[in-house]
Amino acid sequence: MVEFTHDLDMSEEKAEFVNNGKIRTETFVPLEVRLPKERPEFAAPLKKLQELMGAEKFSRRISRLQNINKDGKNLLIVAGNERLRTLLLKEDLPAIMKAFDVDNVRIVGGSGFGGIDAF
């Protein structure tokens, strides 16, 4: 008779990660701190967006964004999850368009910070 034993509950999975010396973990820095350092042209639109949205909502939604890119009158926002993407589209799209002076905004989500479920 063979006896099977396991340490985990059947509903749990043990996460296994590949050790890769080229990948590192960094502390998340809010978008309004990180982005103007990388691309100074985003400082003014982010400040305007904060004024339009209010500091509290801006902190909950915009600070958490992974990235923003602009090409002419087009804006691409990487939200990181579908819930945030939906809120931005439903409630904040006019303010985003006004602050960044764009005609087209595409917001992608669902990538998560680990990139496991990349869009």
Secondary structure, 3 states (H helix, E strand, C coil): CCCCCCCCCCCCCCCCCCCCCCCCCCCCCCHHHHHHHHCHHHHHHHHHHHHHHCHHHHHHHCCCCCEEEEECCEEEEECCCHHHHHHHHHHHHHHHHHHHCCCEEEEECCCCCCCCCCC
